[in-house]
């Protein structure tokens, strides 16, 4: 923890305004996936001296989430033509190139069909990538509260060459405090996730959907206006209703980055509804983001 703290104390200062303070510095993670939902160090294991609160990604039974990793292919001799899929079970096999594992308190599952409805190993024309779709409507999740997804890259012999795990997902008790968020991208986002069609793939053909559930809600703040956040729109006189995205739990840095990926996309949905937004910031653990939505019927607001 020494590397993440900075003590400011001037021993030569003796006036009444001298202060000694301890600051928690941001953790620097140089792994390619370390800025997204995947990490090699869970947030809850690396909080600064317990001063930062624990944090979880919410889920509600029935949710389906796609998880994409961008491991370099250490299994196939020709990385542009993958032929071996995700391992379906715990058995080590040279005929499988990646492995997914659902980890939860007191155990884990290496049987892909128990927690995932689809998986794909692919090449997109530039690099290798992998997708697993977790389906919380499966029976395994009936008795789970918390879980993490671990994806491992296997070498040609079926041995683990590298792995990454997601942050912790926790079942939401109050579903109304959560909302499904989705950002739309044509090909890439700033995490390096690929959204187009795979050039070559094995398994299920999947187009990446970054939909995730976050701690927040959208509130109608009761204002209608002919002004618009969309200053490039030709319909400047179109009526709109102003909303606000309110966080309902404290957001750690990784969740703030995830939210920015959604909101900085070409278009985004909150709870399945499209909104526009002005310039915004997500500083601090709690924040509010202004939004607007055009009226479906002109001038009736």
C-alpha positions in Angstrom: 0.0 0.0 0.0 3.0 2.3 0.4 3.1 2.9 -3.4 -0.5 4.1 -3.4 -0.1 6.6 -0.5 1.4 10.0 -0.2 2.2 11.7 3.1 2.5 15.4 3.1 4.2 16.8 6.2 6.7 19.6 6.5 8.6 19.1 9.7 10.0 22.7 9.4 6.6 24.3 9.6 5.5 25.2 13.1 2.6 27.5 12.7 -1.0 26.7 13.5 -1.9 26.0 9.9 0.5 23.1 9.4 -1.2 19.8 8.5 -0.2 16.2 8.1 -2.4 14.3 5.7 -2.7 10.9 4.0 -4.0 10.7 0.4 -5.0 7.5 -1.5 -3.5 7.6 -5.0 -5.1 6.0 -8.0 -3.9 2.5 -8.7 -2.2 2.1 -12.1 -3.0 -1.1 -13.9 -1.1 -1.7 -17.1 -2.9 -4.9 -18.2 -4.8 -4.4 -21.5 -8.1 -5.3 -20.0 -7.4 -3.5 -16.7 -9.5 -0.4 -17.5 -12.7 -2.3 -18.2 -14.8 -4.8 -16.3 -12.0 -7.3 -16.4 -9.0 -6.9 -14.0 -6.1 -8.9 -12.6 -6.8 -7.2 -9.2 -10.3 -6.9 -7.8 -11.3 -3.5 -6.5 -12.5 -5.0 -3.2 -9.0 -6.5 -2.6 -7.1 -3.2 -3.4 -8.9 -0.5 -1.6 -6.6 2.1 0.0 -6.3 1.0 3.7 -10.0 0.3 3.9 -10.8 4.0 3.5 -12.6 3.3 0.2 -15.9 1.4 0.3 -16.4 -2.0 -1.3 -18.2 -1.9 -4.7 -20.1 -4.4 -6.7 -21.7 -4.7 -10.2 -25.5 -5.3 -9.8 -27.4 -8.1 -11.5 -31.0 -9.2 -11.5 -32.0 -12.8 -12.2 -32.8 -13.2 -15.9 -30.0 -10.7 -17.0 -27.8 -11.8 -19.9 -24.4 -10.1 -20.1 -21.7 -10.6 -22.8 -18.1 -10.4 -21.7 -15.3 -9.8 -24.2 -11.6 -10.4 -23.6 -8.8 -9.7 -26.1 -6.2 -12.3 -25.2 -3.4 -12.9 -27.7 -4.1 -16.4 -29.1 -1.4 -18.7 -27.7 -3.2 -21.9 -28.8 -3.6 -21.9 -32.6 -0.7 -22.1 -34.9 -2.6 -19.8 -37.3 -4.2 -17.1 -35.1 -6.2 -15.8 -38.0 -8.0 -19.1 -38.4 -9.1 -20.3 -34.9 -10.6 -23.8 -34.9 -10.8 -24.8 -31.2 -13.6 -23.4 -29.0 -14.1 -22.7 -25.3 -13.7 -25.7 -23.1 -17.2 -27.1 -22.3 -16.2 -28.8 -19.1 -13.4 -28.9 -16.5 -11.5 -31.5 -18.5 -8.1 -30.3 -19.8 -8.0 -30.8 -23.6 -5.6 -29.7 -26.4 -8.8 -29.3 -28.5 -9.9 -26.2 -26.5 -8.3 -22.8 -26.7 -10.0 -20.9 -23.8 -11.8 -21.7 -20.6 -14.5 -19.9 -18.7 -15.2 -20.4 -15.0 -17.9 -18.9 -12.8 -16.5 -18.3 -9.3 -18.8 -17.8 -6.3 -18.5 -18.0 -2.5 -17.7 -21.6 -1.6 -17.2 -23.0 -5.0 -17.0 -22.5 -8.8 -18.3 -24.1 -12.0 -16.2 -25.0 -15.1 -19.2 -26.5 -16.9 -19.9 -23.8 -19.5 -23.5 -24.7 -20.0 -24.3 -24.2 -16.4 -23.7 -20.4 -16.5 -23.4 -19.4 -20.2 -25.8 -19.5 -23.1 -23.2 -18.8 -25.8 -19.4 -18.4 -26.4 -17.2 -17.6 -29.3 -13.4 -17.6 -30.1 -12.8 -15.3 -33.0 -10.5 -13.2 -35.2 -11.7 -9.8 -36.4 -9.1 -9.1 -39.1 -6.7 -7.4 -36.7 -6.6 -9.4 -33.5 -8.0 -12.3 -31.6 -10.9 -11.8 -29.2 -13.3 -14.0 -27.1 -16.9 -13.6 -25.9 -18.8 -15.4 -23.3 -22.5 -14.7 -22.7 -23.5 -15.3 -19.0 -27.2 -16.1 -18.6 -28.4 -15.6 -15.1 -31.7 -17.3 -15.9 -30.0 -20.6 -15.7 -30.6 -22.8 -12.6 -27.2 -22.3 -11.1 -28.0 -18.6 -10.3 -31.1 -19.6 -8.3 -28.9 -20.0 -5.2 -26.2 -17.4 -5.9 -25.8 -13.9 -4.6 -22.3 -13.0 -5.7 -20.1 -14.2 -8.6 -17.2 -13.4 -10.8 -16.4 -14.7 -14.3 -12.9 -15.9 -15.0 -11.6 -16.4 -18.5 -8.4 -18.3 -19.1 -6.2 -18.5 -22.3 -4.9 -22.0 -22.9 -1.7 -22.9 -24.8 -1.5 -25.7 -27.5 -1.3 -28.3 -24.7 -4.4 -27.1 -22.9 -2.5 -25.5 -20.1 -3.4 -22.0 -18.7 -1.2 -19.3 -20.3 -3.0 -16.3 -18.9 -6.3 -15.3 -17.2 -8.4 -12.4 -16.2 -11.4 -12.1 -13.9 -14.3 -9.7 -13.8 -15.1 -7.4 -10.9 -17.6 -8.9 -8.4 -21.3 -9.0 -9.4 -23.8 -8.8 -6.5 -27.6 -9.6 -6.7 -29.6 -6.4 -6.4 -32.1 -6.5 -3.6 -33.9 -3.4 -4.8 -34.1 -3.7 -8.5 -35.5 -0.2 -8.8 -32.1 1.1 -7.8 -30.5 -0.4 -10.9 -30.8 0.2 -14.6 -29.7 -1.6 -17.8 -27.3 0.6 -19.8 -26.2 -0.1 -23.4 -23.8 1.9 -25.6 -23.9 1.6 -29.4 -20.6 1.4 -31.3 -20.0 0.5 -35.0 -16.7 -1.3 -34.5 -14.6 -0.4 -31.5 -14.8 1.3 -28.1 -12.0 2.9 -26.1 -11.4 -0.4 -24.2 -10.6 -2.2 -27.5 -13.8 -4.2 -27.5 -14.9 -5.2 -31.1 -18.5 -4.8 -32.1 -18.5 -5.9 -35.7 -18.9 -9.3 -37.3 -16.1 -11.8 -36.8 -13.9 -12.5 -39.8 -13.4 -16.1 -38.6 -14.9 -17.7 -35.5 -15.6 -21.0 -33.8 -18.6 -21.6 -31.5 -21.6 -19.3 -31.6 -21.5 -16.3 -34.0 -21.9 -13.3 -31.6 -22.0 -9.6 -32.2 -20.8 -8.0 -29.0 -23.5 -6.3 -26.8 -22.0 -4.3 -24.0 -25.3 -4.1 -22.0 -24.6 -4.1 -18.2 -26.7 -3.2 -15.2 -25.5 -0.2 -13.1 -26.5 1.4 -9.8 -28.7 4.3 -10.9 -32.1 5.5 -12.0 -33.5 8.0 -14.5 -35.8 10.6 -13.0 -38.1 13.0 -14.8 -37.4 16.3 -13.2 -40.6 17.9 -14.5 -39.2 20.4 -17.0 -40.1 20.6 -20.7 -38.3 22.9 -23.1 -37.9 23.9 -26.7 -34.1 24.1 -26.2 -32.0 21.1 -26.7 -28.7 19.6 -25.7 -28.2 18.5 -29.3 -26.9 21.7 -30.7 -26.1 20.1 -34.1 -29.7 19.1 -34.6 -31.7 20.9 -37.3 -34.8 20.4 -35.1 -33.8 23.0 -32.6 -37.4 24.0 -32.0 -38.5 20.4 -31.1 -40.0 20.1 -27.6 -38.1 17.9 -25.2 -38.3 16.7 -21.6 -35.4 17.0 -19.2 -34.3 14.0 -17.1 -31.5 13.3 -14.7 -29.4 10.1 -14.2 -28.9 9.7 -10.4 -26.5 7.2 -8.9 -27.9 5.1 -6.1 -24.7 3.5 -4.9 -21.1 4.8 -4.6 -19.2 4.4 -7.9 -15.5 3.4 -7.8 -13.2 4.5 -10.6 -13.7 1.4 -12.7 -17.5 1.9 -12.7 -17.1 5.5 -13.6 -15.0 4.5 -16.6 -17.6 1.9 -17.6 -20.4 4.5 -17.5 -18.4 6.8 -19.7 -18.0 4.1 -22.3 -21.8 3.8 -22.5 -22.5 7.6 -22.5 -19.7 8.5 -25.0 -21.0 6.1 -27.6 -22.8 7.2 -30.8 -26.1 6.5 -29.0 -27.0 5.0 -25.7 -30.0 3.6 -23.9 -30.9 3.6 -20.2 -33.6 1.1 -19.4 -34.2 0.6 -23.1 -34.9 4.3 -23.7 -32.8 6.6 -25.9 -31.6 9.9 -24.3 -29.3 12.8 -25.3 -26.9 14.4 -22.8 -24.8 17.6 -22.7 -21.2 17.7 -21.5 -20.9 16.0 -18.2 -18.5 14.7 -15.5 -18.5 11.7 -13.2 -16.2 13.0 -10.5 -16.7 11.6 -7.1 -18.5 8.5 -6.1 -22.0 10.0 -6.3 -23.1 12.3 -9.1 -26.0 13.3 -11.4 -26.0 13.6 -15.2 -28.6 15.7 -17.0 -30.4 14.0 -19.9 -33.2 14.9 -22.4 -35.6 13.1 -24.5 -37.6 14.5 -27.4 -41.4 14.5 -27.2 -43.0 11.8 -29.4 -45.9 14.2 -30.2 -44.7 17.6 -31.3 -45.5 20.5 -29.0 -47.4 18.4 -26.5 -45.3 18.6 -23.3 
